[in-house]
Amino acid sequence: MVQHGAALAREGGDAALTEAVVSADLSALPDRLRALCAYAYKLTLDPSAMTEGDLTPLRGVGLSDRDIVDLNQVVAYFNYVNRIADGLGVQLEEEWPPEARNARRYDVRRHLGQA
């Protein structure tokens, strides 16, 4: 959902980082963030394809098993909430600026090698 990218840009203050994350062009991200995002994208786009091997890159950048469980829970929670909101046609609140309301579409599967 668009508002998450807008919130990341607002809270993080790094527009380039936000664009990399929301577009799935992870190539310019630091290793740890790239591993976190790659895991989140795969869990979001193709959860049934997840394997033990998907944890290796996370452990390789220093995540503990507890960190990985936390990551999994955060990604799953946002996927759950977004599907509820999308399924019910929930619209952004009026206080969101117009630019945050413009839906952007990215070919994330291409960036992730799933095209």
Buried (B, 14 or more C-beta within 10 A) or exposed (E): BBBBBBBBBEEEEEEEBBBBBBBBBBEEBEEBBBBBBBBBBBBBBEEEEEEEEBBEBBEEBEBEEEBBEEBBEEBBEBBEEBEEBEEEEEEBEEEBEEEBEEEEEEEBEEBBEBE
